[in-house]
Amino acid sequence: MTQETGKKEFELTGKHVLAITVSAFAIIIGVNLFMAYSAIATFPGLETKNSYVASQEFDRLKAAQVGLAWDVGAKIEGETLILDIKDKAGDPVEVASIYAILGRATHVNDDQEPAFTQSSTGAYVANVGVLEGGNWNLRLNATAENGVAFQQRIQIFLSDS
């Protein structure tokens, strides 16, 4: 204590330094645990259950898909997703079935399954609502009328405006 003011001056002791160090490491470890939990909680899962079996069929499926000679493009205009599938002659293709997931590459929170209908131009259209700008992926699975499976991931970029 000083005689003039009667106040005790602060003295930094080993206990204070220990408390500061432990607190700093606790914050760092806490943030790391939170980030690890967030990464695991948003992971969409496995692409395939058995990668060995999938690899054995890959070349056969790829050759069949390439044999279709489809040219596939997708774009979003307003609230409409337009999927254009053309054959090697440039004519619209009619598919036996079509299934797709539209979503972000980084998480599954915005994923949706568009319900496609074929328009008068031959393109497939679906209402997807208002989407935020940025990168979107359309994971397309279609079946040709001859039964050949077609799979493709199409990247779509939307500007923020």
Secondary structure, DSSP 4 states (H G I P E B T S, - for coil): --TTT-PPPP---HHHHHHHHHHHHHHHHHHHHHHHHHHHHT----S-S-HHHHHHHHHHHHHHHHHH--EEEEEEETTEEEEEEE-TTSPBPPEEEEEEEEE-SS-STT-B----EE-TTS-EEEE-----SEEEEEEEEEEETTS-EEEEEEEEEE---
